[in-house]
Amino acid sequence: MKQTALTIYIFAVAFLLGALFIPPMVLLRAVTWRDPAHRLPGRLMRFYGRLLFRLMPGWHCVIEGCVPEDIGSQGYVVIANHQTTGDVFLLSNMPWDMRWVSKVELMKFVPVLGLLLWLSGDIPVRRGDKNSVVRMMERCRDTLKTGLSVMLFPEGTRSKTGPLGKFKDGAFRLAIETGRPILPLAVDKTLELWPCGTFALGAATGVVRILPSIPTQGMNLDDLTRLRDRARDAIQQALEDMRHPSPGPNAGGRDDAAKAESDSAEGKAPPAHSDAENGGTSS
């Protein structure tokens, strides 16, 4: 009974809060119709995701790693592993703006959320439809030209049980053709936040680790497989380190605070950390 009541509360909050966001997003979409990246409604959509994350009982987040200094002006092709729907809410806490590639079914058939996704300028794609994929790639290129990043899940679907799946070529083709760097993110613990196949949410701390970006300048499509495998290997290694941290000063993110103090003394930018419980992100 308690879990049922909690589930009802969560979905009621999601839909009621979403309904409140629709009017201002309609207005922002109208006044920024010339902006192909739809920055203002897009930022409001990400704020909705962060706010909803914070309203979830028992949901917390930690962001590890360093944010690229130029991500506010240069578009990156951001990629992440995909375990569960909880990934989307966790990644809304990233301290930069980006447009997401989303299944067209979400925009068409999910009440309130689908409309918010469309108003935000997120990019729809229908899996298995070549024409849809071509249109999606065109939208991604246009967005990157404005200096805004795009976010893709290269597995193409949720892994549902945690192991990293095969990566599709699309994100890496996009990065090579536009000369934009790949920014890999390793995401973990979201299966504990929102297990697949159920509406019963859990309580946990989701973790996102920002990995070093991979430049693509000078690459051509002959390098696609190598680039794809390099990015997947980086995420795979990060997930293994996050799940089975080795003892010592470099284990996981536990010593990031000490490193931040050292970096601060040397004038370096500190790593990013975010705790949704405390209501903020940092860069």
C-alpha positions in Angstrom: 0.0 0.0 0.0 2.8 2.4 0.9 4.6 1.7 -2.4 1.3 2.2 -4.4 0.7 5.5 -2.7 4.3 6.6 -3.4 3.9 5.7 -7.1 0.7 7.6 -7.4 2.3 10.6 -5.7 5.3 10.5 -8.1 3.3 10.3 -11.3 0.8 13.0 -10.1 3.7 15.3 -9.4 5.3 14.6 -12.8 2.1 15.3 -14.7 0.9 18.3 -12.7 4.3 19.9 -12.6 4.6 19.3 -16.3 1.2 20.9 -17.0 2.4 24.0 -15.2 5.5 24.2 -17.4 3.6 24.0 -20.7 2.3 27.6 -20.9 5.7 29.3 -20.3 7.4 26.8 -22.7 4.8 27.6 -25.4 5.5 31.3 -25.0 9.3 30.8 -25.1 9.0 28.5 -28.1 7.0 31.2 -29.9 9.3 34.1 -29.1 12.4 32.1 -30.0 11.1 30.5 -33.2 14.1 31.7 -35.2 16.5 29.9 -32.9 17.1 26.4 -34.4 18.5 25.2 -31.0 15.4 26.5 -29.0 17.7 27.4 -26.1 15.2 29.0 -23.8 12.5 26.4 -23.8 15.2 23.7 -23.8 16.7 25.1 -20.6 13.3 25.2 -19.0 12.8 21.6 -19.9 16.1 20.6 -18.3 15.0 22.6 -15.2 11.8 20.6 -15.1 13.8 17.4 -15.2 16.1 18.6 -12.3 13.2 19.8 -10.3 11.3 16.5 -10.7 14.5 14.6 -9.7 14.7 16.5 -6.5 11.1 15.9 -5.7 11.6 12.1 -5.8 11.9 10.7 -2.3 15.3 9.1 -1.8 16.8 10.2 -5.1 20.2 11.8 -5.0 22.9 12.3 -7.5 26.7 12.7 -7.7 28.5 14.1 -10.7 32.2 13.2 -11.0 34.9 14.4 -13.4 35.6 17.8 -15.1 33.2 19.7 -17.3 34.9 20.8 -20.6 35.6 24.5 -20.3 34.3 25.3 -23.8 31.1 23.2 -23.6 29.1 26.4 -23.4 30.3 27.6 -26.8 31.3 24.5 -28.7 28.9 21.8 -29.4 29.8 18.3 -28.2 28.3 15.0 -29.2 27.5 13.7 -25.7 27.0 10.0 -25.3 26.1 7.8 -22.3 25.2 4.3 -21.5 21.5 3.7 -21.0 20.1 1.4 -18.3 16.7 2.7 -17.4 14.3 5.6 -17.7 15.9 7.0 -14.6 18.9 7.9 -16.7 17.0 10.8 -18.3 16.2 12.4 -15.0 19.6 11.9 -13.6 21.3 13.4 -16.7 19.1 16.5 -16.4 21.4 17.5 -13.6 24.4 17.9 -15.9 25.6 21.5 -15.6 25.3 22.4 -19.3 22.6 22.7 -21.9 22.1 20.2 -24.7 19.4 18.8 -27.0 18.4 15.2 -26.6 17.6 12.6 -29.3 14.4 11.0 -28.1 12.1 8.3 -29.4 9.3 9.8 -31.5 6.8 7.6 -29.6 7.5 9.6 -26.4 6.6 12.8 -28.1 3.4 11.4 -29.7 2.0 9.1 -27.1 3.1 10.2 -23.6 0.7 12.9 -22.2 2.3 16.1 -21.1 5.9 14.8 -21.3 5.6 14.3 -25.0 4.5 17.9 -25.6 7.2 19.2 -23.3 9.9 17.3 -25.3 8.6 18.8 -28.5 8.4 22.3 -27.1 12.0 22.0 -25.8 13.4 21.4 -29.2 14.5 17.8 -28.4 15.1 15.8 -31.6 12.8 12.9 -32.4 13.8 9.7 -34.2 11.8 6.6 -35.1 14.0 3.5 -34.6 14.3 1.4 -37.8 13.0 4.2 -40.0 15.9 5.4 -42.3 14.1 8.6 -43.3 13.6 9.5 -39.7 17.2 8.8 -38.9 18.3 11.1 -41.8 16.1 13.9 -40.5 17.4 13.3 -37.0 21.0 13.6 -38.2 20.2 16.9 -40.0 18.6 18.3 -36.8 21.7 17.3 -34.8 24.0 19.0 -37.3 21.9 22.2 -37.2 22.0 22.2 -33.4 25.8 21.6 -33.3 26.3 24.5 -35.7 24.8 26.8 -33.1 27.4 25.7 -30.6 24.9 23.6 -28.6 25.6 20.0 -27.7 23.5 17.0 -28.6 22.9 14.0 -26.3 22.5 10.4 -27.6 22.4 6.9 -26.2 24.5 4.9 -28.7 23.2 1.6 -27.4 19.9 2.7 -29.0 17.8 1.2 -26.1 18.0 0.5 -22.4 20.2 -2.3 -21.3 17.6 -3.1 -18.5 20.0 -5.2 -16.5 23.2 -3.1 -16.4 25.7 -4.7 -18.8 26.9 -2.3 -21.5 25.4 -3.1 -24.9 26.7 -2.7 -28.4 27.1 0.8 -29.7 25.5 1.9 -33.0 27.4 4.1 -35.4 25.1 7.2 -35.6 26.6 9.3 -32.9 30.2 8.7 -34.1 29.3 9.3 -37.8 27.8 12.6 -36.6 30.9 13.6 -34.7 33.3 12.8 -37.5 31.2 14.5 -40.2 30.8 17.7 -38.1 34.3 17.6 -36.6 32.9 17.8 -33.1 34.4 16.0 -30.1 32.7 13.1 -28.4 32.1 13.5 -24.7 31.4 10.1 -23.0 29.5 9.9 -19.8 29.3 6.8 -17.6 26.0 6.4 -15.7 25.4 4.0 -12.9 22.9 3.2 -10.1 19.9 4.3 -12.1 18.5 0.7 -12.0 18.2 1.2 -8.3 16.4 4.5 -8.8 13.9 3.2 -11.3 14.1 -0.6 -12.0 13.0 -1.6 -15.5 9.6 -3.1 -16.0 8.0 -1.5 -12.9 6.5 1.7 -11.7 7.9 1.1 -8.2 10.8 3.6 -7.8 13.7 3.0 -5.4 16.0 5.1 -3.3 19.6 5.5 -4.3 22.3 7.9 -5.4 22.7 7.9 -9.1 26.3 8.6 -10.4 27.4 10.2 -13.6 31.2 10.3 -14.4 32.3 12.8 -17.0 35.1 11.2 -19.0 37.8 12.9 -21.1 36.5 14.1 -24.5 37.7 12.4 -27.7 38.6 14.8 -30.5 37.5 14.0 -34.0 39.3 16.7 -36.0 41.1 15.1 -39.0 39.1 11.9 -38.8 37.1 10.4 -41.7 34.6 7.6 -41.8 37.4 5.0 -42.1 38.0 5.9 -38.4 34.4 5.4 -37.3 34.8 1.9 -35.9 38.0 2.8 -34.0 36.3 5.9 -32.6 33.1 4.0 -31.6 35.2 1.2 -29.9 37.4 3.7 -28.1 34.4 5.5 -26.6 32.7 2.3 -25.6 35.9 1.0 -24.0 36.2 4.2 -22.0 32.6 3.9 -20.7 33.0 0.2 -20.0 36.2 0.8 -18.0 34.6 3.6 -16.1 31.6 1.5 -15.1 33.9 -1.3 -13.9 35.8 1.2 -11.8 32.6 2.7 -10.4 31.2 -0.7 -9.5 34.4 -2.2 -8.2 36.6 0.7 -7.0 40.1 -0.3 -6.2 41.6 0.9 -2.8 43.9 3.8 -2.9 44.0 7.6 -3.4 42.5 7.4 -6.9 39.6 5.1 -6.2 36.2 6.3 -7.4 35.2 9.8 -6.5 35.8 9.6 -2.7 39.0 11.7 -2.9 37.7 14.2 -5.3 37.3 16.8 -2.5 40.9 16.6 -1.6 41.9 16.8 -5.3 39.6 19.9 -5.6 41.4 21.6 -2.7 44.8 20.9 -4.4 43.6 22.1 -7.8 42.1 25.2 -6.2 45.5 26.0 -4.7 47.1 25.6 -8.1 44.4 27.7 -9.8 42.8 24.7 -11.7 39.1 24.2 -12.3 37.6 21.7 -9.7 35.7 18.6 -10.8 32.0 18.7 -11.1 29.8 17.5 -8.3 26.1 17.6 -8.0 23.7 16.5 -5.2 20.1 16.8 -6.1 19.3 16.6 -2.4 21.0 19.9 -1.9 19.2 21.4 -4.9 22.2 22.4 -7.0 24.7 21.6 -9.7 28.2 22.9 -10.0 30.7 23.2 -12.8 
